[in-house]
Amino acid sequence: MDIKKLVLAVIIGGVTSTAMAVDKNALRTQAKMMHGPIPEIMPGAESDTPALIDLGERLYFETALSADGSQSCNTCHRIDGGLGGVDNEATSLGVKGSRGDRNSPSVWNAGFHVAQFWDGRAEDLAAQAKGPILNPVEMAVPDKQTAINNLKAAGYEALFADVFKGQAEPLNYDNLAKAIGAFERTLITVDRFDEFLAGDDSAMTETELKGYQTFVQSGCASCHNGALFGGAMYMKMGLINAYENSHDLGRFAVTNNPADKYVFKVPSLRNITKTAPYFHDGAVAELDEAVAQMAWMQLGRKLSDQEVSEIVAFLGALEDTHTITVKYLNSGAEVGQ
């Protein structure tokens, strides 16, 4: 179906009276059909061992994987302190003082996405993990062998040999990425929306439930669908009304297909309240402004202040409510202990 027709169908199909109190059972049924809870296990996690995951966690926080020893994966995708898997910067600062040209996506739930990066150029978490380490604007390690040498100097040889038994050279770049990917597959959010879906009528407020109705009726769910409220498809930024940033051509740089100009992966809205600023270029600081702009650009709708407020209230129910214990925040000091 043509995406513009799909958007219209969602809007028309969802326009019902919302003046009455929310019918929680009916809304729960609808929400399970349109979105559903986050799966408990990410694809690929069934083969991840505790040792592989632990190694990946060490590596995620390992600053030896940057050119000057100052940055780790967690620098731009922070999960310590209950953070949202981002650095809350418009674009991230690299080790040489330069900034990238795109906002750092959240690592939470990333393994459920159709692909990695805003333009989908990496097929999975392991492929994604290989990129920033060697990117001259980000962690800026000059080549794979230098990254491996840095890990050897940091004492990782025995750990890799224990996890990747039987391999002649277990400490290699592919295995590094596999381990980081395994750890990232454990990063799954828990929120009140899923508690509501599971039957807890008290998990969400009446305002949040009304906000979900407004979210659906406004057409947002035409792209932000599935368990992640996004992450499963690509869409042009400025589908109806153009986005002001015309410099970033999006997925076109990957496919060289003119139809992919200004096309980006639809971001997940799970935990969105913790991942400001918004959009692929981090240009919008506040969530309410992001909601209003997206409605205009993607749906051709100018939402009222009340509609925006209701949607933002609902998005709060997608915020992660659990915390994790970070074991290796200063990873290098922990190797061998």
N, C-alpha and C positions, 0 to 999 in steps of 0.2 A: 504493500500500500504506500502511496505517496505520503511522505512525512507530514506535509502540510494538511492533508486530508486526515491523517491519524490524529494530529493535534486537535483539529476541529471536532473529530468524533469523540475524543476524550472530553473536551469541553462541553459539548452538547449532551453527551451521555451522563455527565456528572452534575448537570444543573438541576438540582432539586431544592426544595425549600429546606433551609437550615435554621429557620426561626425557632422550631421546636427543639426540645432537649434531644441530645444525641442518643440514638438507639445503639447501645454499645454492642449488642450481639450482632446486629446487622452490619455495623461498621467493622467489627472484627472479621466477619465472614468476607466482606469486601477486601479488607486489608490483607488477609491471607491469600486471596486470589491475585491481587495486584502486586503485592510485595513479599509478604512472608517473612519468617524469621531468618536470621543469619545461620547458615549451617554450622554445626559444632566443629567440623574438621575441614580444613582446606584441601583442595585437590593436591595429591602428591604426598600429603603428610603421613599416609598410612605406611610408608616405607622409611620414615625418619626415625632414627634411634635416639634415645636420650643423650648418648655421647655426641652424636652429630649435632643435635640441637644445642648442646652446651658449648661445643666448639664454635658454632655459628654465633652464639651470643657473645662469646669472647671477641670474636672478630668484628662483630657489629660495633663494639665499643673500642676497637683497637686503633690508636692514633698512629701506629707504625705504618698504616696503610695510606698515609698522606706524606707528601714530599718533605715537609718540615716537622712531622711528628705532632702537629697541632690539631688535626681533625680526624674524626672517625665518621662512620655512617650516621651515628647519633647526633653529630653536630648539626646537620641539616634536617634530620628526621628524628627528632627527639621524642623518646618514650619514657624518659626518666621524669620523676616528679608529677606523674599523672598527665603529662603533656600529650598533644594530639598527633604525634608522629611527624611534626613539622617544626620549623624554627620560628614561625610567625613573622617572617620577613617577606617582603614583596618578592625579592629574589635573593638567593643565598650568596654569602661572601665566601670566596675560595681562599686557598692558602696564600695566593700571591696578591691578594687585595682586590681582585676583580670579582664582579658579580655575573652570574649567569643571566640568561634572558627570559627564564621561566620560573614560575613559583614552584617550590619543592612540594610535590604531592605527599600526602600522608602515607606512611607505611602500614598503618592499621588496616586490616582487611584487604591489603593489596593483592594477596595471592588469589583472591576470588575474581579479580578483574580479568577482562578479556585479554588484556596485554598491559605492558608497563610503559611508563612515561606518558606525558600528555599526548604525544603523537603515536603511541603504540609501537615504537620501534624495537622494543625488547619483548620477546614472546612470553617470558616468565620471570620469576624472581631471581633466579640464578643469572640469567642473561642481563637483567637490570643491574645486579650487584657488580658486574664487571665494568660497567661504564664509568661511574664517577671517580673511581680510583685512578684511572688513566686519563681522565678529562683534564686538559691543561688549565681550565678555568676553575675546576673544583679541587680535587685532592692532589692532582698534578704529579703523580708518580710517573716517571718518564716511560716505563715499559713494564711488562709483566714480570720479567726476571728481577727487576729492582724490587718490586713488591714482594716477591718470594724471598729475596735476600733479606729484606727488612724483617720479615716474619721469622726467618732462621735466626737472625741476630736477636730477636725478641724471645727466642726459646720455644718456638712452636713445633719443631720437628718431631718431637716425641708425641705430642698431642695428635698431629696428623697421622703418624704411623699407627697409633692406637685406634683411631677412628677408621682409617682406610687401610685395613690390614691386607697384606698380600700384594700391595702395589709397589713397584720398584721405586717410584718417586712419588710418595703420597702427598708431599707438600708441593702442590702445583696450583696454577691459577683456576683451573676448572673446579678442583676440590674446594678451594677457598670460596668460590661462588656458590657451590652446592651447600656448603655449611651455613653460609649467611642466609640463603634461601630457606633452609630447614628451620632456622630460628624465626625468620619472619613469618613462616606459616603458623607459628603459635600466637601471632599478634591479632587476636580476634576480639572485637569490642562486645560489650554487654550493655544493654540499654533498656529503658522502661517501655519502649514501644514493643519489644519482643516479650516483655513480661505481660503486657496487655494482650498480645496475641495468644499467649499461653493460658489466658483466662483470668488474669488479675484485673478486675474492674477498677481497682484503686491505683493502678500503676500510672495512669495518665489523668490529668485534670480535664474538666469539661472544656476548658479553653483550648487545650492541646488537641483534644479529639475533634473539636470544631475546626481547628487549624488543619488537621489532616483532611477533613472534608473540603475545605477551601483549597488546599494543595491539589487535590484530585480534580475538583471542579474547575479550577483555573487552567488546567492542562499541563501542570508541571510533571505529572506522572507519565506523560507520553514519552519522555526521555529518561526521567529519574524513576525507573521502574525496577522490578526485581528486588531481591532481598537486600541489596546494597543501596537501593534508591539511586542507581547509576552504576558506572563502571563496566557496563556490558555492551556498549555501542559507541559509535562515533557520530558526531553531529557538527554541522557548520555553526560557528560562533557568529551570530548575526543572521539567523535563518530568515527572519522577516524584516528586521531593521538592522542595518549594518552596525558592527562594533567599531569603535573609533580607532582601535589599534589595527592598522592594516599592514604592519611591517612583518609580523609573524604569520607565515603562510601555513603553519600547522602541519598536518599529515602530508601535505603536498611534498614536503622535503623528503619524506620516506618513500612515497609511491610514485612521485612525478606525474601523478594523474591530476589534470586541471580541476576535476570535480572535487578533489580533496583540499583545495585552497581554503584556508580558514577553518578546516575541520579538525576537531580535537576529540579526545576521548571524553565522554560525559562523566564528570566526577561523581563519586559516591557522596551522598549526603549524610551517611552515618558519621557521627562525631563532628559534623560540620561546624558546630559552635566553637570548637577548639582549634580550628585550622585557618583562622584569618591571617592575612588578607586573602581576598578571593579572586578567582579567575586565573587563567593560565599565566597571566603577567602580574598577578598580585596587585592589580590596580585599584581594587575596591576594599576599603578597610572595614566596613561595617556590613553585617549580614543582612539587615533590612534593605540597605541600598543595593546589595547584590541581588536580592530577591526581586526588587522592583525593576532593576535593569534587565535581568534575565527574562522576566515576563514580557517586557517591551521588545527586546531583541529577538527572542525565540518564539513568542506567541502573538506578538502584535497587540498586547493588552497593557493598558495602564491600570494597574491595580490601585484600589483605594488604600488609604493609610490603614484602615481596619483590616482589609484583606492581607496586607503585608504583615501587620502585627499578628494576625492569626497564624499565618504560615510560619513566621519566625518562632512563635510559641510552640507550635508543633515540632519544629526542628530541634527544639530543646529536649524533646523526648528521645531523640536519636543520639544523645550525648552518652559517651561511655561512663559507666558508673563503677567499674571495678579498677583496681590498681594492681600493678605488678611489682614484684621485688626485683630491683636491678642489682645483679651480682658483680658486674664487671665494668662499672662506670669508668674506672681508671684501669683499663684492661692490662696494659703492659706490666703493671705491678703484681698482677695476679698469676701470671703464667708460671707454671711449675710449683704453685702452692696448693 
